């Protein structure tokens, strides 16, 4: 997926599809659910998967509502995997059982995320560690797919320190962890209070993010945690697509209504137009999946600038603080800063790595 995304910008990297808008919870801050919608017909969901495959989509994520409420979700996952597309799921976790996890294994799910808001359920959110901890233990025991636990700051829960407790529990169980900052109903930043910002800093000091998560924190989250804007090019509508339950393509969950084109009519011209369209909501956007997609194109278009922003120098004017592995890859794939041609050995090694990644 990453190799294809770096090689060409003419296909979506990630698409969110909504199999049902209905949810079994009613979190006070959420604007992405209702209590009445029926699941989208399975045949229609399969048709949408085929259309996304035809566009060259690399990852399809189920969101909602609560996607596990769709009775034929496993069949749709299998269809995604049959196209060679990565299948992922965002769920509140309430419907997970050992048997349901095993079914997701057999269907071919590759990644699952649960956001947990607090330790004890309250009027704001029932997505609490108390309720979900047994589900997490079942995931640790049975899941053959990757699991990420996202703790949330700024959601209005009584104890912001709960996010740190949730992160520690996720690490204890061997899961990936992220920390999210809540947005308003337009996807815009809700600034953290001092107490929440202190919790954020403590979480960042204790979690051990992988390369991409570490880079993301430096490029986006550090500014957002301080209430500051980010300068970046949003690729929503091109590299990232949000397909609602009605089959319309939108920028994202918080910008439903544009371009609002039926997926079957979405073309390469639409992808090209939205690739370059400046979105006025971008500076204070908190939609992390759109951020992460944009990072790939920053690497593809301006690799040295991207590396410097991902791994900023310890002091202004110093070289980027690159990990050893990234130094090796940059020496293989990036033109030399002194303008000298790449050695024959480096060219051969780069070619071998590209073949392994499926770029050639």
N, C-alpha and C positions, 0 to 999 in steps of 0.2 A: 504494500500500500504506500509506504513512505517513498520507495524508489520511484514508483509511477508518479506520485504527486510532485516529486522534485524534478522529474523529467519533463512533465507537461502540466500546464495550468488550465487545460481545456476540458476538465471534467470535475465533478464534485468530489471532494474528499470525504465529506461526512453529510449524511442526511438523517434528520429526525423524522420518524413517521409516527402518527398517532393511531393506534388500533382501536381506542375508545377514549372518549372524553370523560367518561364516568370514573369516579373515584370512591373508594370505601372510607376515605377520611375527609375532613373539612378543616385543613390548616388555615388559620386566620389570615396569613399573609399571601396565600396562593390565589392566583387568578387563572389557573390552567385546568380547572375541573368543573364538572357539574354532577348532579345526582340522578339524572334522568336518561342520558344518552345510551343508546344501544351500541353494541360493538359494531365496527365496520364489517361488512360481509367478508368472509374469508376469501372468496373469489376476487373481490375488489382489492383486498390487501395484496394478494398474489400478483394481480395485474400491476399494482403500483411498484412492487418489488421488481418486476420485469422491466418497467419503464425506467426505474433508477439504474438498473443494470445496463440498459441500453445507453444511458448517459455516461457510463463509466464510473459510477459511484464506488468508492473504496470501502466505506463503513456505513452500515445502516443501524441506527439506534432506535429502539422503541421507547417512547415516552408517553405521557398522558396528561390528565387522568392517571389511572393505574393500569398499565398494560397487562398485568397478570389476570385481569378480569376478562380478557379476551379468551373465549373457550378454545380457539384453535391456534394459540400463539406458537406452539411447538411446530406446527406445520409451516407457519410463515417463517420461522427461524430456519427450518430445513431448506426452504426455498432460497433464502438469502445465501446460505452456505453452498447450495448447489451452483450458484453463480460465481463462487469464489470470493464473495464479499464477506467482510468481517461483520459479525452480528453481536450487538451489545444491547443492554437493557438497563433502564433506570426505573427503579421500583421503590415503593415505601417499605417493602419487606414483609408486610403483614400476612401475606398469603403463602409465604415460603414454609414448606415442610420438607423433611428428608426425601419423601417420594417426589415432591415437586422439583426439588433440586436435581434429583437423578434424571427426571424427564428433561430438564434443561440441558444436562450433560449429554444425553442421547441425541437431543435435537441439534447440538453443535454450538451452543452459545459460547462466546469467547470472553465476554467481560460483563460484569454486573456492578451497578453502583446503587448504594443506599445513602440518602442523606438523613442524618439523625440530628434532631434539633435540641434535645434536652435530655437530662437524666431521668426526670420524673415527668409524666404527662401533665399538661396544664391546659388552660383555655386557648392558648395560642396554637399548640401542636401536640398531637398524640404520637408523633414519631420520636419516641423516647427510648433511651437505652434500657430502661426497666422492662419495657414491652418487647423490645427487639433482641435483647441479649441472647436468648435461647436460639433465635433464628441465626444469629451470627455464629454461634457454636455449631449449628448444623451446617452452615456454609463452610466453616473451617474443616469440618469432618468429611463432607460429601462433595463439595464443588470441585469440578475439574476445570472450571473457568476462573479467570482472574476476578478478584473482588476488590472494589474500592469503597471505603467508608468516608463519606464527606460530612464533616461537622460544619455547622453554619453559625456565623456571627451576625448580629444585627437583626435577628428575626423577632425580637421583642420578648424573648423568654426571660424568666425572672433571674436566672443565674448564668451570665456569660461564661463563667468558669466551666460550665457543663461541657463546652466544646473541647476543652483540654482533657477532661475525663473520657470523653468519647474517643478522642484521638489516641489516648494511651491504651484504651481497651482494644481498639482496632490493631494497633501495633503489637499488642500482646498476642492477638490471635493470628498474626502473620499477614495481615491485609495491607494493601496500599492505603494511603490516607491522603486526603486533600482537605483544605479548609475554604469554605465559600463565604462571600460577603453578600448580604441580602440586598436585593434591588427593589425598587418601587414597581408599580404596575406599568411602567414604561421601560423597564429594564435598566433604569438609571441608578446610580450609586446612592445608597442610604449611608451617609457618613457614620463611621464607628465613633462611639464615645471612648473616653480615655480608658475606661475599665475594659472595654471590649478590645481596644487596640493592644493593651498589655497582654491579654489572653492570646491574641493573634501572635504577638512576638514570642511568647513562651511556646506556643505550638510549633512555630517555625524552628525554634531551637531544638525541639525534641524529635520531630519527625525527620526521616531520612529520605528526602525526595530523590527519585531517579533523575537522569539528565534532563528530560523534557519538563518535568514538574519543577525542577530547580530553575531552569531557564524561564519558565512561565512566571514564577514568583518574582524574579528579577525584572522581567519585562513589563508585567501588568500589576501583580498583586501588591507590591510594595507601595506603589503610588496610590492605589485604591484604598489601602488601609490607612493612608494619611489624608484621604479625601481629595487627592490631586488627580488631574486628568491624565490620560495617556494619549500619546501621539502615535497613531497607527492607521493602517488602511483596512477597514472592515471588508471582508469578501462575501458577506451574506448575500444570498441570491445567486451565487456562483460556485464557490468552493464549499459553502455550507448552505443546505436547503432545509427548510422546515415545512413538512407536508402535513396539513391539518386533517382532521377526520373527514372533511369534505373533499379531500384530494387536491387542495389548492396549495401552491408554493408561496411561502411567505419568507421574509427575512429571518425571523426567529420567533420564539414563543411570545416575546414581548412586543413585537412589531407585526402582529397579525393584521392583514389588510393590504399589504403591498409586497410584491407585485400582484399577489392573489390571482395568479394564472393557473389554470388546471394543469396538473402534471403532464397529461398526455399532449399538451400544446407547448410545453416548455422545451425550448430548442437551444442549440449552441449559440444563437444570436442573443438569447436572454442571458446565458451564462457569461458571454463576453461583455454585454452591457453592464451587468451588475458587478463584474469583477472590478471595473473602474469607477463605479458610482461612489461618490463620497457620501457617507451616512452621517448626518448631523448629530446622531445619538452616540457616536463612537467614543468620544473622549471620556465619558463617564459610564460607559457600558460595563456591566459586570458578568456578561454571559460568557463563561469560561470556554465553552466548547467552540464558540466563534473565534475567541482569542487564539486558541491553540491551532486552529486551522490556518489562521493568518500567519502564525509563526513559520509554518512550512514555506509559504510563499516569500516571506522575508529572507529565509535561508536561500531559497532558489534565486531570488533577484539580487540580493545584496549580502552575500555570505559573510564577508568580513565584518560588515556593520552589525549583522545579526549576532555573530559570535561575541563581539564587543559588548553588545547590549545584553546578551544572555549571561555573560560572565564578566561583569564590569571589573576594571582594574582596581586594585586596592587603593591607589592614589591617582588623582587626575593626571593624565598624560602618560601613565605607565601602560605597558602592554596588557591586553586582555588576560584575565586570570583563567586560562583554559586548562581543563583536566587533561591528563596525559593522552587518553584515548582520542579526545577531540583534536589535540595537536597533531597526532599521527594522521587522522583522517583529513585535516585541513592541508597538511603537507602533500597528501596524495591527490586531492581533488581541486584545490584552489591554485590559481596562478601565483607564481612567486611574486612577492612584493617588490623585489629588485628587478623584475622584468626578465630575468634569465629563463630560458626554456627548461621544462621539466626533464629530468634524467630518464633514460630508457628504462631503468629498473623501476622508477616510480610510476611511469606510464603503465608498465606491465602489471604492477601490483594494483593500481587503480582499476585497470580493466578486469582483473580477477575479482576484486571486491564488487564491482558493478554487476558482474554476471551472477555472483552469489545473491545480490539484492534483487535480481530480476530486472535491472534497469536496461540491460542489453539482452 
